[in-house]
Amino acid sequence: MVTPPMPSSPFSPPPLLVFDLDGTLVDSLDDLTAVLNRLPARAGLPALDADIVRPMVGDGVGALVARAMTHDGRVATPTDVTDYLAIYGAATAVRTRPFEGIPDMLEACARRGWRLAVCTNKPHAAARTLLESLGLRAYFAAIGGGDSFTSRKPAPGHLVATIAAAEGALGRAVMIGDHHNDIAAAAAAHVPSIFASWGYGTAAMGAAADAVATRVADLPEHAARLLGA
């Protein structure tokens, strides 16, 4: 049973955990790879392997498609991106699943009074559909997608706007992600960050994070320490 986010207070907003999506909350690599391999522009080409796609993830759909095309010695077009979004829209959660321990961690954080939000470079509609498909949408007070605001990670404005949408406060928020974009956005917004080492990013991407989590279950403890809670 999902515990709804704690209602806000005009005097003291509850602490807020802001999560990246792909590679942090969910393992979506197989679905992202499958969609890339179904692009009409890649017809007749050797299938991309998930290990090849892994480092391509994190900068949004345009960058993902461009990197896949570059791997094949081609240049991505707007049509390729449109095709990707159309195919992915019908296949957001075929094999995508939350990482082990994520649902329990979200429930534990909600019960402790943490407010939760998502800040992802994935388009808002796709992010929302994915979270709904996995039964996780009700945990989050806001979803800041890559097309929700005028900027996206690593720009700090993406994180700042997501925190505002969740009725949180910069001094009471923590960013959690597996990519250097997450850590860079947090640093620029003066928000502490936790690197999710189980995700798609390399260990070097987490070098500048304020904490590194090796287990999902450790996230609440790291976040509480960073906020002095």
C-alpha positions as CSV (number, residue, x, y, z in Angstrom):
1,M,0.0,0.0,0.0
2,V,1.4,3.4,-1.0
3,T,1.7,6.0,1.8
4,P,0.9,9.4,0.2
5,P,3.5,12.2,0.4
6,M,3.3,14.2,3.6
7,P,1.3,17.4,3.2
8,S,3.4,20.6,3.0
9,S,3.6,23.2,5.7
10,P,4.0,26.9,5.0
11,F,6.4,27.1,7.9
12,S,8.7,24.1,7.5
13,P,8.5,22.1,4.3
14,P,9.3,18.4,4.9
15,P,12.7,17.1,3.7
16,L,12.6,16.2,0.1
17,L,14.4,13.4,-1.8
18,V,14.7,14.0,-5.5
19,F,15.5,11.0,-7.6
20,D,16.8,10.5,-11.1
21,L,14.8,7.8,-12.9
22,D,16.6,5.6,-15.4
23,G,19.6,3.9,-13.7
24,T,18.5,5.1,-10.2
25,L,15.0,4.1,-9.5
26,V,14.5,1.7,-12.4
27,D,16.5,-0.6,-14.6
28,S,15.3,0.3,-18.0
29,L,18.3,-0.6,-20.1
30,D,16.8,-3.5,-21.9
31,D,13.7,-1.5,-23.0
32,L,15.9,1.5,-24.1
33,T,18.1,-0.9,-26.1
34,A,15.1,-2.7,-27.7
35,V,13.5,0.6,-28.8
36,L,16.8,1.8,-30.4
37,N,17.1,-1.5,-32.3
38,R,13.6,-1.0,-33.6
39,L,14.2,2.4,-35.2
40,P,13.5,2.3,-38.9
41,A,16.8,4.2,-39.5
42,R,18.6,1.1,-38.1
43,A,16.9,-1.5,-40.2
44,G,19.4,-4.0,-41.5
45,L,22.1,-3.0,-39.1
46,P,23.6,-5.2,-36.4
47,A,21.6,-5.0,-33.2
48,L,23.1,-2.8,-30.4
49,D,24.0,-4.6,-27.2
50,A,22.8,-3.3,-23.9
51,D,26.5,-2.8,-22.8
52,I,26.9,-0.5,-25.7
53,V,23.8,1.5,-24.9
54,R,24.6,1.8,-21.2
55,P,27.0,4.8,-21.4
56,M,24.7,6.5,-23.9
57,V,21.9,6.9,-21.3
58,G,21.5,10.0,-19.1
59,D,21.3,13.1,-21.4
60,G,17.8,12.7,-22.7
61,V,16.2,11.1,-25.8
62,G,17.9,13.3,-28.4
63,A,21.4,12.5,-27.1
64,L,20.5,8.8,-26.8
65,V,19.3,8.5,-30.3
66,A,22.2,10.6,-31.6
67,R,24.8,8.4,-29.9
68,A,23.1,5.3,-31.3
69,M,23.3,6.7,-34.8
70,T,26.9,7.8,-34.3
71,H,27.8,4.3,-33.3
72,D,26.6,3.2,-36.7
73,G,28.4,6.0,-38.5
74,R,25.2,7.9,-39.1
75,V,23.8,11.3,-38.1
76,A,20.5,11.3,-36.2
77,T,17.6,13.3,-37.7
78,P,14.5,14.8,-36.0
79,T,12.5,11.9,-37.6
80,D,14.7,9.4,-35.7
81,V,13.8,11.0,-32.4
82,T,10.1,11.2,-33.3
83,D,10.2,7.5,-34.2
84,Y,12.0,6.6,-31.0
85,L,9.3,8.5,-28.9
86,A,6.5,6.8,-30.7
87,I,7.9,3.3,-30.3
88,Y,8.9,3.9,-26.7
89,G,5.5,5.3,-25.8
90,A,4.1,1.8,-26.3
91,A,6.9,0.0,-24.7
92,T,8.0,1.9,-21.6
93,A,7.7,-1.0,-19.2
94,V,8.1,-4.3,-21.1
95,R,11.2,-5.3,-19.2
96,T,11.8,-2.3,-17.1
97,R,11.6,-2.9,-13.3
98,P,12.5,-1.0,-10.2
99,F,15.9,-1.9,-8.9
100,E,15.8,-4.3,-6.0
101,G,14.7,-2.6,-2.8
102,I,13.4,0.6,-4.4
103,P,9.6,0.1,-3.6
104,D,10.4,-0.7,0.1
105,M,12.8,2.2,0.3
106,L,10.2,4.6,-1.1
107,E,7.6,3.4,1.3
108,A,10.0,3.7,4.3
109,C,10.9,7.2,3.3
110,A,7.2,8.2,2.9
111,R,6.4,6.8,6.3
112,R,9.3,8.8,7.9
113,G,7.8,12.0,6.5
114,W,10.1,12.5,3.5
115,R,8.5,14.1,0.4
116,L,9.7,12.5,-2.8
117,A,10.1,13.8,-6.4
118,V,11.7,12.7,-9.7
119,C,14.0,14.9,-11.8
120,T,14.8,13.1,-15.1
121,N,15.9,14.0,-18.6
122,K,13.4,11.6,-19.9
123,P,10.3,13.4,-21.3
124,H,7.6,14.0,-18.7
125,A,4.9,11.9,-20.3
126,A,7.2,8.9,-20.7
127,A,8.4,9.2,-17.1
128,R,4.9,9.5,-15.7
129,T,3.7,6.5,-17.8
130,L,6.6,4.4,-16.7
131,L,6.0,5.2,-13.0
132,E,2.3,4.5,-13.3
133,S,3.0,1.2,-15.1
134,L,5.3,0.1,-12.2
135,G,2.9,1.3,-9.5
136,L,5.2,4.0,-8.2
137,R,3.6,7.2,-9.3
138,A,1.7,7.9,-6.1
139,Y,4.9,8.2,-4.1
140,F,6.0,11.4,-5.9
141,A,4.8,14.9,-5.3
142,A,6.3,16.1,-8.6
143,I,7.9,14.8,-11.8
144,G,10.3,17.2,-13.5
145,G,10.9,15.7,-16.9
146,G,13.4,16.8,-19.5
147,D,10.8,18.8,-21.3
148,S,9.0,20.2,-18.2
149,F,11.0,23.4,-17.8
150,T,13.3,25.6,-19.8
151,S,16.4,23.7,-18.8
152,R,17.4,20.2,-17.9
153,K,20.2,18.5,-16.1
154,P,23.0,19.3,-15.7
155,A,21.6,22.8,-15.5
156,P,20.6,23.6,-11.9
157,G,17.4,25.2,-13.0
158,H,15.9,21.7,-13.8
159,L,16.5,20.6,-10.2
160,V,15.5,23.9,-8.7
161,A,12.2,23.9,-10.6
162,T,11.5,20.3,-9.7
163,I,12.0,21.1,-6.0
164,A,9.6,24.0,-6.3
165,A,7.0,21.9,-8.1
166,A,7.2,19.5,-5.1
167,E,6.7,22.4,-2.7
168,G,10.1,21.7,-1.2
169,A,13.0,23.9,-0.2
170,L,16.6,24.0,-1.5
171,G,17.9,23.8,2.0
172,R,15.8,20.7,2.8
173,A,16.4,18.7,-0.4
174,V,18.8,15.9,-1.5
175,M,19.5,14.8,-5.1
176,I,20.0,11.1,-5.8
177,G,21.3,9.9,-9.2
178,D,23.7,7.6,-11.1
179,H,25.0,10.1,-13.6
180,H,27.4,13.1,-13.6
181,N,24.4,15.3,-14.7
182,D,22.7,14.6,-11.4
183,I,25.7,15.4,-9.3
184,A,26.6,18.5,-11.4
185,A,23.0,19.9,-11.2
186,A,22.9,19.4,-7.4
187,A,26.3,21.1,-6.9
188,A,25.3,24.1,-9.0
189,A,22.0,24.3,-7.1
190,H,23.8,24.0,-3.8
191,V,21.9,20.8,-3.0
192,P,23.7,17.8,-1.4
193,S,23.9,14.7,-3.7
194,I,24.1,11.0,-3.3
195,F,25.5,8.9,-6.1
196,A,23.6,5.6,-6.8
197,S,26.4,3.2,-7.5
198,W,24.1,0.4,-8.8
199,G,23.1,2.5,-11.8
200,Y,24.6,3.0,-15.3
201,G,27.2,5.7,-14.4
202,T,30.9,5.0,-13.8
203,A,32.4,5.3,-10.4
204,A,34.2,8.4,-11.6
205,M,30.8,10.1,-12.1
206,G,30.2,9.9,-8.4
207,A,33.5,11.3,-7.3
208,A,32.1,14.8,-6.6
209,A,29.0,13.5,-4.8
210,D,28.5,14.3,-1.1
211,A,27.8,10.6,-0.5
212,V,28.0,7.3,-2.4
213,A,25.3,4.7,-1.8
214,T,26.2,1.1,-2.6
215,R,22.8,-0.2,-1.4
216,V,19.3,1.1,-2.0
217,A,18.5,0.5,1.7
218,D,21.2,3.0,2.7
219,L,19.7,6.0,1.0
220,P,17.5,7.3,3.9
221,E,20.5,7.2,6.3
222,H,22.7,9.0,3.8
223,A,20.1,11.6,3.2
224,A,19.3,12.2,6.9
225,R,23.0,12.7,7.6
226,L,23.4,15.2,4.7
227,L,20.5,17.3,6.0
228,G,21.5,16.9,9.7
229,A,18.1,15.2,10.3
